Amino acid sequence: MAASARDLNQRDLNQHFGLEGYSSNVLKLFMEHLDQQPQSRLLDVGPVCQENIRFFASRVWKHYVCDLFIRLDRYLRKGDPVYQIWKDLDYQPESFDGILVWELADRLDEQDVNRLVTLCHSMLKPEGMAVVMVMGDQIASSETRSFVVGQNYRIYLRPQLHLDLPLRGRQNRDVLSMMTPFIPAKSFICRPGFMEFLFRRG
């Protein structure tokens, strides 16, 4: 019965966006990296999603979720400085084998993107991996969506209607430039129009 409900939710998402979801090559490579790490630690800075918590918790030793999207929304609504969100990323240096950034960079200005990248570089262990998503022009939307991970690394979009965040579209070259401290590992342009990037800390 539960599986049927999940299938129905995914069909609803597909109809809403005109998408069938897509298979994430970057996420597959990312998880293969984590599978090789003893007592792997993963940090997810995206919107809280029960499907993702179940997916990752079954694959890694420790899964940390720090929803920077909802924090960013709260500060913007109050008119508070955005930089205050970084106090919530108070993890020790070299704490994680992997970080899921999702499309957070598309919601930040250059100064805050630089701070995000610096923090991710510090929090990752040497050879650790970071996943960055960017929306292509054909699907770019001010509507914030979470990436819901399904079976076989299928990703579906879920509207986050409670969030009102700015959109600052970035191209391939912009992402490579902002992630300069990292080593590019892989990038893919996916059928629905997403660009996926996998970066490694040297």
Kinemage of the C-alpha trace (Angstrom):
@kinemage 1
@onewidth
@group {chain A} dominant
@subgroup {mainchain}
@vectorlist {calphas} color= white
{ca met a 1} P 0.000 0.000 0.000
{ca ala a 2} L 2.822 2.422 0.890
{ca ala a 3} L 4.595 1.723 -2.399
{ca ser a 4} L 1.416 2.530 -4.342
{ca ala a 5} L 1.124 5.860 -2.524
{ca arg a 6} L 4.705 6.726 -3.427
{ca asp a 7} L 4.057 5.825 -7.061
{ca leu a 8} L 0.985 8.049 -7.069
{ca asn a 9} L 2.960 10.966 -5.622
{ca gln a 10} L 5.595 10.566 -8.310
{ca arg a 11} L 2.951 10.480 -11.059
{ca asp a 12} L 1.453 13.678 -9.652
{ca leu a 13} L 4.875 15.323 -9.768
{ca asn a 14} L 5.427 14.140 -13.325
{ca gln a 15} L 2.094 15.584 -14.459
{ca his a 16} L 2.763 18.861 -12.680
{ca phe a 17} L 6.116 19.444 -14.341
{ca gly a 18} L 5.654 17.499 -17.554
{ca leu a 19} L 8.665 15.417 -16.552
{ca glu a 20} L 9.194 11.739 -15.896
{ca gly a 21} L 12.073 12.435 -13.581
{ca tyr a 22} L 15.555 11.558 -14.663
{ca ser a 23} L 18.365 9.196 -13.726
{ca ser a 24} L 21.119 11.060 -11.919
{ca asn a 25} L 24.558 9.958 -13.054
{ca val a 26} L 26.264 12.307 -10.619
{ca leu a 27} L 24.323 10.975 -7.630
{ca lys a 28} L 25.235 7.410 -8.583
{ca leu a 29} L 28.955 8.297 -8.712
{ca phe a 30} L 28.642 10.254 -5.479
{ca met a 31} L 27.106 7.297 -3.649
{ca glu a 32} L 29.705 4.919 -5.058
{ca his a 33} L 32.325 7.193 -3.496
{ca leu a 34} L 30.538 7.165 -0.134
{ca asp a 35} L 30.105 3.386 -0.272
{ca gln a 36} L 33.882 3.071 -0.313
{ca gln a 37} L 34.398 5.159 2.821
{ca pro a 38} L 34.499 3.503 6.239
{ca gln a 39} L 31.978 5.169 8.565
{ca ser a 40} L 30.970 7.634 5.852
{ca arg a 41} L 29.463 10.969 6.878
{ca leu a 42} L 27.105 12.902 4.614
{ca leu a 43} L 25.845 16.493 4.937
{ca asp a 44} L 22.638 17.497 3.104
{ca val a 45} L 21.913 21.252 3.015
{ca gly a 46} L 18.689 20.892 0.995
{ca pro a 47} L 15.040 21.001 2.074
{ca val a 48} L 14.089 18.246 4.506
{ca cys a 49} L 12.644 15.309 2.582
{ca gln a 50} L 11.615 12.039 4.226
{ca glu a 51} L 12.295 10.003 1.074
{ca asn a 52} L 15.835 11.338 0.940
{ca ile a 53} L 16.414 10.750 4.627
{ca arg a 54} L 15.389 7.109 4.199
{ca phe a 55} L 17.492 6.723 1.048
{ca phe a 56} L 20.706 8.165 2.446
{ca ala a 57} L 20.356 6.891 6.008
{ca ser a 58} L 20.373 3.342 4.676
{ca arg a 59} L 23.597 3.964 2.720
{ca val a 60} L 25.853 6.026 4.977
{ca trp a 61} L 27.106 5.697 8.530
{ca lys a 62} L 25.873 9.156 9.593
{ca his a 63} L 23.524 11.468 7.679
{ca tyr a 64} L 23.279 15.122 8.721
{ca val a 65} L 20.567 17.467 7.397
{ca cys a 66} L 20.924 21.245 7.722
{ca asp a 67} L 18.142 22.864 5.665
{ca leu a 68} L 19.724 26.117 4.480
{ca phe a 69} L 16.820 26.790 2.108
{ca ile a 70} L 14.287 27.352 4.897
{ca arg a 71} L 16.839 29.331 6.907
{ca leu a 72} L 17.535 31.563 3.907
{ca asp a 73} L 13.796 32.115 3.415
{ca arg a 74} L 13.337 33.129 7.064
{ca tyr a 75} L 16.166 35.662 6.995
{ca leu a 76} L 14.958 37.180 3.724
{ca arg a 77} L 11.390 37.540 5.017
{ca lys a 78} L 12.663 39.282 8.160
{ca gly a 79} L 15.046 41.488 6.213
{ca asp a 80} L 17.990 40.100 8.176
{ca pro a 81} L 21.458 39.752 6.639
{ca val a 82} L 21.743 36.527 4.643
{ca tyr a 83} L 25.233 35.817 5.965
{ca gln a 84} L 23.680 34.787 9.285
{ca ile a 85} L 22.745 31.411 7.794
{ca trp a 86} L 26.400 30.383 7.851
{ca lys a 87} L 26.447 30.195 11.641
{ca asp a 88} L 24.356 27.041 11.302
{ca leu a 89} L 27.151 25.296 9.394
{ca asp a 90} L 29.240 25.072 12.543
{ca tyr a 91} L 30.704 21.647 11.822
{ca gln a 92} L 34.340 20.857 12.436
{ca pro a 93} L 36.805 20.988 9.520
{ca glu a 94} L 37.084 17.746 7.545
{ca ser a 95} L 33.911 16.308 9.088
{ca phe a 96} L 32.281 14.896 5.938
{ca asp a 97} L 32.986 12.519 3.074
{ca gly a 98} L 30.254 14.114 0.966
{ca ile a 99} L 28.069 17.220 0.826
{ca leu a 100} L 24.817 17.609 -1.132
{ca val a 101} L 24.599 21.281 -2.121
{ca trp a 102} L 21.742 20.734 -4.608
{ca glu a 103} L 20.786 24.064 -6.275
{ca leu a 104} L 21.492 26.330 -3.299
{ca ala a 105} L 24.068 28.304 -5.299
{ca asp a 106} L 21.270 29.462 -7.643
{ca arg a 107} L 19.629 31.163 -4.652
{ca leu a 108} L 22.643 33.143 -3.388
{ca asp a 109} L 24.547 36.212 -4.526
{ca glu a 110} L 28.259 36.036 -5.327
{ca gln a 111} L 29.499 36.919 -1.846
{ca asp a 112} L 27.387 34.253 -0.164
{ca val a 113} L 28.210 31.677 -2.844
{ca asn a 114} L 31.894 32.246 -2.112
{ca arg a 115} L 31.240 31.720 1.587
{ca leu a 116} L 29.286 28.530 0.881
{ca val a 117} L 32.100 27.134 -1.258
{ca thr a 118} L 34.719 28.021 1.364
{ca leu a 119} L 32.734 26.295 4.102
{ca cys a 120} L 32.122 23.190 1.991
{ca his a 121} L 35.814 22.958 1.170
{ca ser a 122} L 36.678 23.227 4.861
{ca met a 123} L 34.061 20.704 6.031
{ca leu a 124} L 34.974 18.037 3.467
{ca lys a 125} L 37.699 15.535 4.135
{ca pro a 126} L 40.531 15.306 1.584
{ca glu a 127} L 39.143 13.481 -1.485
{ca gly a 128} L 35.610 14.250 -0.263
{ca met a 129} L 32.901 14.977 -2.863
{ca ala a 130} L 30.325 17.743 -3.335
{ca val a 131} L 27.220 17.586 -5.563
{ca val a 132} L 25.982 20.814 -7.167
{ca met a 133} L 22.830 21.119 -9.315
{ca val a 134} L 21.992 24.019 -11.634
{ca met a 135} L 18.743 24.587 -13.485
{ca gly a 136} L 19.019 25.101 -17.229
{ca asp a 137} L 17.250 27.987 -18.950
{ca gln a 138} L 14.368 25.796 -20.172
{ca ile a 139} L 13.289 24.827 -16.648
{ca ala a 140} L 14.590 27.764 -14.600
{ca ser a 141} L 11.876 28.918 -12.241
{ca ser a 142} L 11.623 31.166 -9.232
{ca glu a 143} L 9.570 28.393 -7.622
{ca thr a 144} L 11.787 26.504 -5.204
{ca arg a 145} L 11.771 22.731 -5.591
{ca ser a 146} L 13.424 19.928 -3.708
{ca phe a 147} L 15.107 17.007 -5.406
{ca val a 148} L 13.438 13.771 -4.308
{ca val a 149} L 15.592 10.683 -4.755
{ca gly a 150} L 13.801 7.518 -5.829
{ca gln a 151} L 14.897 4.025 -6.775
{ca asn a 152} L 17.855 3.579 -9.117
{ca tyr a 153} L 18.907 7.196 -8.561
{ca arg a 154} L 15.795 8.601 -10.222
{ca ile a 155} L 15.237 12.217 -9.209
{ca tyr a 156} L 11.842 13.908 -9.081
{ca leu a 157} L 10.975 17.520 -8.338
{ca arg a 158} L 8.754 18.571 -5.463
{ca pro a 159} L 7.476 22.155 -5.135
{ca gln a 160} L 8.392 23.906 -1.889
{ca leu a 161} L 5.527 26.408 -1.906
{ca his a 162} L 6.378 27.706 1.565
{ca leu a 163} L 9.711 29.054 0.292
{ca asp a 164} L 10.117 32.339 -1.577
{ca leu a 165} L 13.733 32.565 -2.704
{ca pro a 166} L 15.463 34.604 -5.405
{ca leu a 167} L 16.793 32.853 -8.491
{ca arg a 168} L 20.189 33.722 -9.898
{ca gly a 169} L 20.770 31.447 -12.849
{ca arg a 170} L 24.313 30.216 -13.363
{ca gln a 171} L 25.841 28.705 -16.464
{ca asn a 172} L 28.344 25.864 -16.704
{ca arg a 173} L 31.322 28.208 -16.662
{ca asp a 174} L 29.930 30.091 -13.636
{ca val a 175} L 29.723 26.905 -11.584
{ca leu a 176} L 33.242 25.840 -12.530
{ca ser a 177} L 34.508 29.308 -11.609
{ca met a 178} L 32.779 29.481 -8.222
{ca met a 179} L 34.042 25.994 -7.299
{ca thr a 180} L 37.672 26.869 -8.051
{ca pro a 181} L 39.033 25.427 -4.762
{ca phe a 182} L 37.714 22.017 -5.877
{ca ile a 183} L 38.745 19.628 -8.613
{ca pro a 184} L 35.977 18.989 -11.189
{ca ala a 185} L 35.235 15.256 -11.243
{ca lys a 186} L 32.205 14.882 -13.548
{ca ser a 187} L 29.437 16.969 -15.068
{ca phe a 188} L 26.294 15.997 -16.966
{ca ile a 189} L 23.511 17.837 -18.758
{ca cys a 190} L 20.370 15.878 -17.955
{ca arg a 191} L 17.347 15.530 -20.211
{ca pro a 192} L 14.942 17.758 -18.240
{ca gly a 193} L 17.502 20.588 -18.428
{ca phe a 194} L 19.481 20.223 -15.220
{ca met a 195} L 23.225 20.477 -15.068
{ca glu a 196} L 24.794 18.162 -12.498
{ca phe a 197} L 28.312 18.606 -11.168
{ca leu a 198} L 30.511 16.454 -8.986
{ca phe a 199} L 33.521 18.114 -7.360
{ca arg a 200} L 36.337 16.621 -5.330
{ca arg a 201} L 38.440 18.195 -2.647
{ca gly a 202} L 42.117 17.575 -3.337
